[in-house]
Amino acid sequence: MATKENNESFPLDRTRNIGIMAHIDAGKTTATERILFYTGRLHRMGEVHDGAATMDFMEQEKERGITISSAATTCYWDDHRINIIDTPGHVDFTVEVERSLRVLDGAIALFCAVGGVEPQSETVWRQADKYDIPRIGFVNKMDRTGADYENVLEMMEDRLNATPIPLQIPIGSGEMFRGVIDLVRNQAVVWDEESQGMKWDVLEVPDDMKGEAEKWRIKLLEAVAEHDDELLMKYLEGEEDIEPDELESVIRTATLNREITPMFCGSALKNKGIQRLLDGIIKFLPSPDEVPPVTGDDPELKRKAEVAAKEATKEAKKEADEDEEVEVIEADSDDYEVVRRPEEDDPFSAVAFKITTDPYVGKLTYIRVYSGTLEAGSKVYNPARDETERVGRLMFMHANSREDVDIIRAGDIAAIVGPKNLKTGDTICDPENPVVLESMQFPEPVIRIAVEPKSKADREKLMSGLVKLAEEDPTFDVSTDEETGQTIIAGMGELHLEIIIDRLKREFKVEANVGQPQVAYREAITATIDEHYVLKKQSGGRGQFAELYMEVGPSEDKGLEFVNEIKGGVIPKEFIPSVERGIESAMEDGPIAGYPMEGVKIRLYDGDHHEVDSDQNAFEIAGRLGFREAARNADPVLMEPMMDVEVITPEEYMGDIIGDLNSRRGQIGQMDQRNDAQVINAEVPLSEMFGYSTDLRSISQGRAIYTMQFEAYEPVPDDIATEILDEDTVGAAV
């Protein structure tokens, strides 16, 4: 049942929508468990290593001790409401981080005190930069041997180009870690071991740390004073006793402007530092009304503006001389862009950022409300699909348990039941005031496998399960191989697909046979050539005619870079997009082995048309066939995904690991020392990394760990390309 508390409007200025982001195994889920415990959401702390963490509610998460699916929850601290999304750290589930950051206002960047800034830390930091997310930092695991707070700060500056500003320094480290020195208030905070961190003492700074604390406080004042003229004058005039509230106000402003990252430290596992982190969330991260209002497009106004622009272009052509070049008039975004403010009396708008299948209520869609209110039973409009659907139930989520409410408001993160055709990234809005908010971009899958049901009876269940899983996960793709009739699933890595197969078995009760992993290769051209192509067909009645002169070559861009240099109307303007469409369709099927092509630049500079026989279809066919012919002659190459691999190992195994990476066609890059371990960075083809975790365990007696993420596509060496193409030929024959 809905509680009165949840049905009443909660002040926006006392709401925080935050995420916790970090590298795998930095302690995100443990930190979230502690937050829920200290805010009264939980009465018992769950541990990840026991498989009892509240936020890791999937069976696979409990077994593996990792977070797979971002979980949402709401808690209360110091009369503030905090909506938290706990995101995965494993690179295979980076989509969960991406879609969470799209709808959050602030984030906690969590770092391991021993590992520091690790590869996935860099990835999620860049994702947060993309969405302009203000952050505070928390250096976790200060109780671990080898913990080094200062080293983490230096790594943040070097690797993330960040400006970390410590508001705390640790008292002791490793086994000796017992508290922190609060540099803003110049006092020590020491936690009581026996009370599970529920009690702490505020003391004077210990004598043996006064010098260290003074050094760091001066650094803090110098760094913060740069962001406020009044504070700078006070500091330059030698005023040491700057009020904490004044200092915190400037820190808050600089954090919201993403100029600094305030840093905290502690040990979530040992119950130290979490309450101060909660204070930091409230003091330094934005409320929904402190982030800029969202802008979107009114679909009807946009359509009208585009029609008007086309009409204006036609009129300009009529008035121009025959040989005069006329610029295409574009629709002005000022004519259709609308603003949605985080206010209850603005029209309702929200973004769907996650879709799950719940065994009890069916399809659950997580949404972030940006403006207005939504009541249970209301109708919402989905402009991407031009559909109006009814919302049956509204819920606040706590991991996988639910709390029904009657109404949700601007600033809320909630789940809805009812809409059937919503996709991740879709906008839903008031049917009378349509708007399309910015969607999300997701990476292409890099690995694929064939699956088939173990029995004919399971075929329908298999497809139904795969379709539902693809709805939930935009980086998971399901297709049918036209030649073999096999069902192919594609994802971000071996673990990603392993989890998908496991979920099919557990949630959809489908036993499936799984093929060997296959790499998602691409094709590219390496030479620049001129192509002259003429399409001329006459078979009685109206024929087809299109003539193209184009320069075809490689591009730095991932997809198609199309440059139109047609002058004098030799090809009418309305046929140019058809040429581009034809080339795009031809790029789906490369000249070497039929893999998709990438990185192509086309310069269309001349051509001809026929007043009767030329139409859009003729120019699309000419674009497709002309490009195919050109691609065959432009020195095409096979491209493979290269992975950025980082291995952390004890020094004694370093030589064997480097030798193994070299044997996998790896290019060894930077090598560093991190505390008592060696860090090896390498770029290795994905095709050579299958089963690497087993081999690495064997080489290092289980003591080395590695992470890998997609870096870029690069050409396959000729001898390897021949092997791959031979395998493809044999596979097709079989």
C-alpha positions in Angstrom: 0.0 0.0 0.0 1.1 3.6 -0.6 2.2 5.4 2.5 1.1 8.9 3.3 4.7 10.0 3.3 5.2 8.8 -0.3 1.9 10.4 -1.5 2.8 13.8 -0.2 4.9 16.1 -2.3 8.5 16.0 -1.0 10.3 19.3 -1.4 12.5 19.3 -4.5 15.3 21.2 -2.7 15.5 18.3 -0.2 15.6 15.5 -2.9 18.8 14.0 -4.3 19.0 11.6 -7.3 22.4 10.0 -7.2 24.3 7.0 -8.5 27.3 5.1 -7.1 29.8 4.4 -9.9 33.2 2.6 -9.8 35.4 -0.1 -11.1 34.4 -3.7 -10.3 35.1 -4.8 -6.7 35.7 -1.3 -5.4 32.9 -1.8 -2.9 29.9 0.0 -4.4 27.2 -2.4 -3.2 28.7 -2.7 0.3 28.7 1.1 0.5 25.1 1.2 -0.6 24.2 -1.5 2.0 25.7 0.7 4.7 23.9 3.8 3.5 20.6 1.9 3.7 21.4 0.6 7.2 22.4 4.0 8.6 19.3 5.7 7.0 17.0 3.1 8.6 16.1 1.4 5.3 17.6 -1.9 6.5 17.7 -3.4 10.0 20.5 -5.8 9.1 23.5 -5.2 6.9 23.9 -7.7 4.0 27.4 -8.6 2.8 28.2 -9.1 -0.9 30.6 -12.0 -0.1 27.8 -13.8 1.8 25.4 -13.4 -1.1 23.1 -11.4 1.2 23.4 -7.8 -0.2 19.9 -6.2 -0.6 20.7 -4.4 -3.8 22.2 -7.6 -5.5 18.9 -9.4 -5.7 19.4 -11.5 -8.8 20.6 -15.1 -8.2 23.6 -14.6 -10.5 24.6 -11.5 -8.5 24.4 -13.4 -5.2 26.5 -16.3 -6.6 29.2 -14.2 -8.3 29.4 -11.3 -5.8 29.0 -8.7 -8.6 26.3 -6.2 -9.5 24.8 -7.0 -12.9 21.6 -4.9 -13.0 21.4 -1.3 -11.7 19.0 -1.4 -8.7 17.0 1.6 -7.4 16.1 2.5 -3.9 14.9 5.5 -1.8 16.1 6.4 1.7 16.0 9.4 4.0 18.8 11.2 5.8 18.7 14.5 7.8 15.2 15.3 6.5 16.3 14.8 2.9 15.2 12.1 0.4 17.9 10.3 -1.5 17.1 8.2 -4.5 20.0 5.9 -5.2 20.9 3.8 -8.2 23.6 1.2 -7.5 25.3 0.5 -10.8 27.5 -2.4 -12.0 31.3 -2.1 -12.2 32.0 -4.8 -14.7 32.6 -3.5 -18.2 30.2 -6.0 -19.8 27.4 -4.2 -18.1 28.5 -0.6 -19.0 25.0 0.0 -20.5 23.6 -0.1 -16.9 25.9 2.8 -15.9 25.1 4.7 -19.1 21.4 4.7 -18.7 21.6 5.4 -15.0 23.8 8.5 -15.5 21.4 9.8 -18.1 18.7 10.3 -15.5 20.8 11.2 -12.4 21.6 14.6 -11.0 24.8 13.7 -9.1 27.1 10.8 -8.5 29.5 9.3 -5.9 32.7 8.2 -7.6 34.0 5.3 -5.5 37.6 4.3 -5.6 39.5 1.4 -4.0 42.3 2.8 -1.7 44.6 0.1 -3.0 43.7 -0.1 -6.7 43.0 3.6 -7.1 41.8 4.7 -10.6 41.2 1.4 -12.4 40.1 1.0 -16.1 36.4 0.9 -15.5 36.7 3.9 -13.2 38.0 5.8 -16.2 35.1 4.6 -18.4 32.4 5.6 -16.0 34.1 8.9 -15.3 34.0 9.7 -19.0 30.3 8.7 -19.1 29.6 11.1 -16.3 31.5 13.8 -18.1 29.2 13.3 -21.1 26.1 14.0 -19.1 27.7 16.8 -17.1 27.2 15.0 -13.8 28.6 16.7 -10.6 30.5 14.2 -8.4 31.9 13.7 -5.0 34.5 11.1 -4.4 34.8 8.4 -1.7 38.1 6.4 -1.3 36.9 3.1 0.1 38.8 0.1 1.7 41.1 2.4 3.8 41.3 -0.7 6.1 43.1 -2.8 3.5 46.9 -3.4 3.6 48.5 -1.1 1.0 45.8 1.6 1.2 47.2 4.9 -0.1 44.8 7.9 0.0 47.2 10.4 -1.5 48.1 8.0 -4.4 44.4 7.8 -5.4 44.2 11.6 -5.5 47.3 11.8 -7.7 45.8 9.1 -10.0 42.6 11.0 -10.3 44.5 14.1 -11.5 46.7 12.1 -13.9 44.2 9.6 -15.4 40.8 11.5 -15.1 42.1 15.0 -15.5 40.0 15.7 -12.3 40.5 18.2 -9.5 40.0 16.2 -6.3 39.8 18.4 -3.2 40.1 16.3 0.0 37.7 17.4 2.7 39.0 14.6 4.9 42.3 12.8 5.5 42.5 9.3 7.1 43.7 8.7 10.6 45.9 5.6 10.0 45.6 3.1 7.2 45.3 -0.6 6.8 44.7 -2.3 10.1 45.4 1.0 11.9 42.6 3.0 10.1 40.3 4.2 12.8 38.8 7.6 11.6 39.2 10.8 9.6 40.3 14.4 10.2 37.6 16.8 9.0 39.6 19.5 7.3 36.6 21.9 7.0 36.0 21.9 10.7 39.5 21.0 11.7 38.5 18.1 14.0 39.0 14.4 14.3 36.1 11.9 13.9 36.8 8.4 15.3 34.2 5.6 14.9 33.3 3.1 17.6 34.1 -0.4 16.5 31.5 -2.2 18.7 28.4 -0.2 17.6 28.8 -1.1 13.9 29.7 2.5 13.2 26.5 3.9 14.7 28.5 5.9 17.2 31.6 8.1 16.8 33.5 10.6 18.8 34.4 14.1 17.6 37.8 15.0 19.1 40.6 17.5 18.7 43.1 16.7 16.0 45.7 14.2 17.5 49.1 15.9 18.3 51.0 13.6 16.0 48.8 14.6 13.0 48.5 18.4 13.6 51.3 19.2 11.1 49.8 16.9 8.5 46.3 18.3 9.0 47.5 21.9 8.8 49.3 21.2 5.5 46.1 19.6 4.0 43.8 22.4 5.4 46.0 25.1 3.7 45.8 23.1 0.4 42.0 23.0 0.8 41.6 26.7 1.5 43.9 27.6 -1.4 42.0 25.3 -3.8 38.5 26.5 -2.7 39.4 30.2 -2.5 40.2 30.1 -6.3 36.4 29.7 -6.9 35.2 32.7 -4.8 36.6 36.3 -4.8 35.3 37.1 -1.3 36.8 33.9 0.2 40.1 34.5 -1.8 40.4 38.0 -0.2 39.9 36.6 3.3 42.5 34.0 2.7 45.0 36.4 1.2 44.5 38.7 4.2 45.5 35.9 6.4 42.1 35.1 8.0 42.5 31.5 9.2 39.1 31.1 10.9 36.9 30.9 7.9 33.5 29.7 8.9 32.7 26.1 7.8 29.3 27.1 6.4 31.0 29.7 4.2 33.6 27.2 3.0 31.0 24.5 2.3 28.9 27.0 0.3 31.8 27.7 -2.1 32.6 24.0 -2.3 29.0 23.3 -3.2 29.0 25.9 -6.0 32.3 24.7 -7.4 31.1 21.1 -7.3 27.8 21.9 -9.1 29.8 23.7 -11.7 32.0 20.5 -12.1 35.1 22.5 -11.3 36.1 20.3 -8.3 35.5 16.9 -6.8 35.2 16.9 -3.0 36.9 13.8 -1.6 35.9 11.6 1.4 37.4 8.4 2.7 36.5 5.4 4.9 35.8 1.7 4.9 32.3 0.6 4.1 33.0 -3.0 5.2 34.2 -1.8 8.6 31.4 0.8 9.0 33.6 3.9 8.9 32.9 7.1 7.0 29.5 6.4 5.5 27.5 8.9 7.6 30.0 11.7 6.6 29.5 10.6 3.0 25.7 11.0 3.4 26.3 14.5 4.8 28.4 15.2 1.7 25.6 14.0 -0.7 23.2 16.5 0.9 25.7 19.3 1.2 27.4 19.1 -2.2 25.3 17.3 -4.8 22.5 19.0 -6.6 18.7 18.8 -6.0 16.6 18.3 -9.2 15.8 22.1 -9.2 19.5 23.0 -9.3 20.3 21.2 -12.5 19.4 23.0 -15.8 15.8 22.5 -17.0 15.6 19.8 -19.7 15.0 20.8 -23.3 13.3 18.7 -25.9 11.5 18.9 -29.3 7.8 19.4 -29.7 7.2 16.7 -32.5 4.3 18.6 -34.1 6.0 21.9 -34.2 9.2 20.2 -35.5 7.2 18.6 -38.3 5.6 22.0 -39.2 9.0 23.7 -39.1 10.5 21.1 -41.4 7.6 21.3 -43.9 8.0 25.1 -43.9 11.7 24.8 -44.5 11.1 22.5 -47.5 8.6 24.9 -48.9 11.0 27.8 -48.5 13.7 25.9 -50.3 11.3 25.2 -53.2 10.4 28.9 -53.4 14.1 29.9 -53.4 14.8 27.4 -56.3 11.9 28.9 -58.3 13.2 32.4 -57.9 16.9 31.5 -58.6 18.5 31.4 -62.1 18.8 27.9 -63.7 22.6 27.6 -63.0 22.5 29.3 -59.6 23.3 27.0 -56.6 20.6 27.2 -53.9 21.3 26.3 -50.3 18.8 23.9 -48.6 17.0 25.9 -45.9 17.0 24.0 -42.6 14.3 24.1 -39.9 15.2 26.4 -37.0 15.3 24.6 -33.7 14.1 27.8 -32.0 10.7 27.1 -33.7 10.2 23.7 -32.1 12.4 23.4 -29.0 10.6 23.5 -25.7 11.8 23.6 -22.0 10.5 21.4 -19.2 11.1 22.7 -15.7 11.2 20.5 -12.6 7.9 21.9 -11.4 4.6 20.2 -10.6 2.5 22.7 -12.7 4.6 22.1 -15.9 3.3 19.5 -18.3 4.3 15.9 -17.4 7.5 14.5 -19.0 9.7 11.6 -18.1 12.4 9.3 -19.7 12.3 5.5 -19.5 15.8 4.4 -18.5 15.4 0.8 -17.7 12.9 -2.0 -18.5 12.6 -5.3 -16.6 10.3 -8.3 -16.6 8.8 -8.9 -13.1 7.3 -12.4 -12.5 4.4 -10.8 -10.5 3.5 -7.6 -12.3 4.8 -8.1 -15.8 6.8 -5.4 -17.6 8.2 -2.8 -15.2 9.5 0.4 -16.7 11.8 2.6 -14.6 11.3 6.3 -15.3 12.9 9.6 -14.2 10.2 12.4 -14.0 11.5 15.7 -15.2 8.4 17.9 -15.0 4.8 17.8 -13.9 2.9 14.9 -12.1 1.6 11.5 -13.1 -1.3 9.8 -11.4 -2.0 6.1 -11.5 -4.6 5.3 -14.2 -3.5 8.3 -16.4 -2.7 8.1 -20.1 0.7 9.0 -21.3 2.0 9.7 -24.9 5.1 8.1 -26.4 6.1 10.4 -29.3 8.8 8.0 -30.6 6.1 5.4 -31.4 3.2 7.8 -31.7 1.2 5.8 -29.2 -0.9 6.7 -26.2 -0.9 4.1 -23.4 -2.5 3.9 -19.9 -0.3 3.7 -16.8 -1.9 1.2 -14.4 0.4 1.3 -11.3 3.1 3.6 -9.9 5.7 2.3 -7.6 8.8 3.4 -5.6 11.3 0.6 -5.8 13.6 -0.7 -3.1 15.8 -3.2 -5.0 13.3 -5.8 -6.1 10.5 -5.0 -3.5 7.9 -2.3 -4.4 5.8 0.4 -2.7 2.6 1.4 -4.5 1.9 5.2 -4.7 -1.0 7.2 -6.2 1.1 9.9 -7.8 4.7 10.7 -8.8 6.1 14.1 -9.3 9.0 16.1 -10.9 12.3 14.9 -9.5 11.0 11.3 -8.7 12.6 8.1 -9.9 9.9 5.5 -10.0 8.6 2.4 -11.8 5.4 2.2 -13.8 3.3 -0.8 -15.0 1.0 -0.6 -18.0 2.8 0.6 -21.1 3.7 -2.3 -23.4 5.8 -0.7 -26.1 8.2 1.5 -24.3 11.9 1.1 -25.1 14.9 2.3 -23.1 15.5 6.0 -23.8 11.9 6.7 -24.9 10.2 9.9 -23.6 6.7 9.6 -22.1 4.7 12.8 -21.7 1.3 14.5 -21.3 -0.7 13.7 -24.5 -1.8 17.3 -24.8 1.8 18.7 -24.5 4.0 16.3 -26.4 7.8 16.5 -26.2 10.8 14.3 -27.2 13.7 14.6 -24.7 17.2 13.6 -25.5 17.6 9.8 -25.9 20.6 7.6 -25.2 23.4 6.2 -27.4 24.5 2.6 -26.7 27.7 0.8 -27.9 27.5 -2.0 -30.6 27.8 -5.6 -29.3 31.3 -7.0 -30.0 30.8 -10.8 -29.4 28.1 -13.2 -30.6 27.2 -16.9 -30.2 24.6 -19.2 -31.8 21.9 -20.6 -29.5 19.3 -23.3 -30.1 16.7 -24.9 -27.8 17.6 -28.4 -26.5 14.1 -29.6 -27.5 11.6 -28.5 -30.1 9.1 -27.8 -27.3 11.4 -25.1 -26.0 11.7 -23.2 -29.3 8.9 -20.8 -28.6 9.9 -20.2 -25.0 13.5 -19.5 -26.2 12.4 -16.8 -28.6 10.0 -15.3 -26.1 12.7 -15.2 -23.5 15.3 -13.7 -25.8 12.9 -11.0 -27.0 12.1 -10.0 -23.4 15.8 -9.9 -22.5 16.5 -7.7 -25.6 13.8 -5.3 -24.5 15.6 -4.9 -21.2 19.1 -4.6 -22.5 19.9 -2.3 -25.5 23.4 -3.8 -25.8 22.0 -7.3 -26.3 20.9 -8.2 -29.8 19.0 -11.1 -31.2 18.9 -12.0 -34.9 18.6 -14.9 -37.3 21.4 -15.9 -39.6 19.7 -15.9 -43.1 22.1 -18.6 -44.5 22.0 -21.1 -41.6 18.7 -20.2 -39.9 20.5 -20.2 -36.5 19.5 -17.8 -33.8 22.4 -15.5 -33.0 22.7 -13.5 -29.8 25.3 -10.7 -29.5 26.5 -8.8 -26.4 29.4 -6.9 -24.8 31.5 -9.8 -23.6 31.7 -13.4 -22.6 30.3 -12.7 -19.1 27.4 -10.7 -20.5 26.3 -13.6 -22.8 26.9 -16.1 -20.0 24.5 -14.2 -17.7 21.9 -14.0 -20.6 22.1 -17.9 -21.0 21.8 -18.3 -17.2 18.8 -16.0 -17.1 17.1 -18.0 -19.9 17.5 -21.1 -17.8 16.4 -19.7 -14.5 13.8 -17.1 -15.4 12.3 -18.6 -18.6 13.0 -22.3 -17.8 14.7 -22.8 -21.2 17.6 -25.2 -21.7 19.7 -24.0 -24.6 22.7 -25.4 -26.6 25.3 -22.7 -27.0 27.9 -22.4 -29.9 31.4 -21.1 -29.7 31.8 -17.4 -29.2 32.3 -15.5 -32.5 33.8 -12.1 -33.0 31.8 -9.3 -34.5 34.2 -8.4 -37.3 33.9 -5.3 -39.6 35.3 -4.4 -43.0 36.9 -1.2 -44.1 38.5 0.3 -47.3 42.1 1.6 -47.2 42.5 3.2 -50.7 40.8 6.3 -52.2 39.5 5.8 -55.7 37.2 7.6 -58.2 34.1 5.7 -59.2 32.0 6.5 -62.3 28.7 4.5 -62.3 25.8 4.6 -64.7 22.5 2.9 -64.1 20.7 2.6 -67.4 17.7 0.2 -67.8 15.1 0.4 -70.6 12.5 -2.3 -70.8 9.6 -0.6 -72.6 7.8 2.3 -71.0 9.6 4.3 -68.3 13.2 3.2 -67.7 15.7 3.8 -64.9 18.6 6.2 -65.3 21.2 7.6 -62.8 24.8 8.6 -63.3 27.2 9.2 -60.4 30.8 10.4 -60.1 32.1 9.9 -56.6 35.4 9.7 -54.7 35.3 6.7 -52.3 37.9 6.4 -49.5 38.5 5.8 -45.8 37.2 8.1 -43.1 38.2 8.7 -39.4 34.4 8.6 -38.6 33.0 5.3 -37.5 30.1 5.2 -40.0 29.5 7.0 -43.3 30.9 10.5 -44.0 28.9 11.7 -47.0 30.0 15.0 -48.7 27.7 16.5 -51.4 29.6 18.7 -53.9 27.0 18.6 -56.7 26.7 22.0 -58.4 24.5 23.3 -61.1 21.7 20.9 -60.5 23.2 18.0 -62.5 21.6 15.7 -59.9 18.5 17.3 -58.5 18.7 18.0 -54.7 15.8 15.6 -53.9 17.8 12.6 -55.3 20.9 13.2 -53.2 19.6 11.6 -50.0 18.6 8.5 -52.1 22.3 8.1 -53.1 23.3 8.3 -49.5 20.6 5.8 -48.5 21.8 3.3 -51.2 25.5 3.6 -50.0 24.4 3.1 -46.3 22.5 -0.1 -47.3 25.5 -1.4 -49.3 27.8 -0.8 -46.2 25.8 -3.4 -44.3 27.3 -6.1 -46.5 31.1 -5.7 -47.1 33.0 -7.0 -50.2 35.3 -9.4 -48.4 33.0 -11.6 -46.3 29.7 -9.7 -45.9 30.6 -8.1 -42.5 29.3 -4.6 -41.9 31.6 -1.8 -43.1 32.8 1.2 -41.2 34.9 4.3 -41.7 33.9 5.3 -45.3 34.0 8.8 -46.9 32.1 9.5 -50.1 32.5 12.8 -52.0 29.8 13.0 -54.6 31.0 15.6 -57.1 29.3 15.0 -60.5 26.6 13.0 -62.2 23.6 13.3 -64.5 19.9 12.6 -64.6 17.1 12.1 -67.1 13.9 14.2 -66.9 11.7 11.1 -67.3 13.7 8.0 -66.3 15.4 9.4 -63.1 13.7 9.1 -59.8 14.7 8.5 -56.1 14.7 4.7 -56.6 17.1 4.8 -59.5 19.6 7.0 -57.6 19.3 4.7 -54.5 20.1 1.6 -56.7 23.0 3.5 -58.4 24.4 4.5 -55.0 24.2 0.9 -53.7 25.7 -0.8 -56.8 28.2 2.0 -57.5 29.6 1.8 -54.0 29.8 -2.0 -54.0 31.9 -1.8 -57.2 34.1 0.9 -55.7 34.5 -1.0 -52.4 35.8 -4.1 -54.2 38.5 -2.0 -55.8 39.5 0.2 -52.8 41.8 -2.4 -51.1 39.2 -3.6 -48.5 40.5 -5.1 -45.3 38.9 -7.2 -42.5 38.7 -5.3 -39.1 38.7 -6.9 -35.7 37.7 -5.5 -32.2 40.8 -4.7 -30.1 40.4 -4.8 -26.4 42.2 -2.6 -23.8 43.4 -5.2 -21.3 44.9 -4.4 -17.8 46.5 -7.2 -15.8 47.4 -6.7 -12.1 49.9 -9.4 -11.0 52.5 -10.2 -8.4 56.0 -9.4 -9.9 57.1 -13.1 -10.1 54.4 -13.9 -12.8 55.1 -10.8 -14.9 57.3 -12.4 -17.5 55.0 -15.3 -18.1 52.0 -13.1 -18.4 53.7 -10.7 -20.9 54.8 -13.8 -22.9 51.2 -15.1 -23.0 49.8 -11.7 -24.1 52.4 -11.5 -26.9 51.4 -15.0 -28.0 47.8 -13.6 -28.3 49.0 -10.9 -30.7 48.9 -8.4 -27.9 50.8 -5.1 -28.0 52.2 -4.4 -24.6 51.8 -0.7 -23.6 52.5 1.0 -20.3 53.7 -0.9 -17.2 53.4 0.5 -13.7 53.9 -0.5 -10.1 50.8 -0.3 -7.9 51.8 -0.8 -4.3 53.3 -4.3 -4.3 51.8 -5.4 -7.6 52.7 -4.9 -11.3 50.2 -3.4 -13.7 50.5 -4.4 -17.4 48.5 -2.6 -20.0 48.1 -4.2 -23.4 45.9 -4.0 -26.6 44.8 -7.5 -27.6 42.4 -8.7 -30.3 39.1 -9.9 -28.8 39.4 -13.2 -30.8 42.5 -14.1 -28.8 41.0 -13.4 -25.4 38.4 -16.2 -25.2 39.1 -18.3 -22.1 41.7 -15.9 -20.9 40.5 -15.9 -17.3 41.2 -19.6 -17.0 44.7 -19.3 -18.5 45.6 -16.3 -16.3 44.5 -18.2 -13.2 46.7 -21.1 -14.2 49.8 -18.9 -15.0 49.5 -16.9 -11.7 48.2 -19.6 -9.4 45.0 -17.5 -9.1 46.8 -14.4 -7.9 46.5 -12.1 -10.9 43.3 -10.3 -12.0 42.5 -8.6 -15.3 39.9 -6.3 -16.8 39.2 -5.6 -20.5 37.1 -3.2 -22.4 36.6 -2.4 -26.1 39.1 0.0 -27.5 38.7 0.2 -31.3 38.5 -1.7 -34.6 41.9 -2.4 -36.3 42.9 -4.3 -39.5 43.4 -8.0 -39.2 46.9 -9.2 -40.3 46.7 -10.9 -43.8 47.6 -14.4 -42.5 45.0 -14.3 -39.7 42.4 -12.8 -42.1 43.0 -15.8 -44.5 42.3 -18.2 -41.6 39.1 -16.4 -40.6 37.8 -16.3 -44.1 38.6 -20.0 -44.5 36.7 -20.8 -41.3 33.8 -18.7 -42.5 33.8 -20.6 -45.8 33.9 -24.0 -44.0 31.2 -22.9 -41.6 28.9 -21.8 -44.4 29.5 -25.1 -46.2 28.7 -27.2 -43.1 
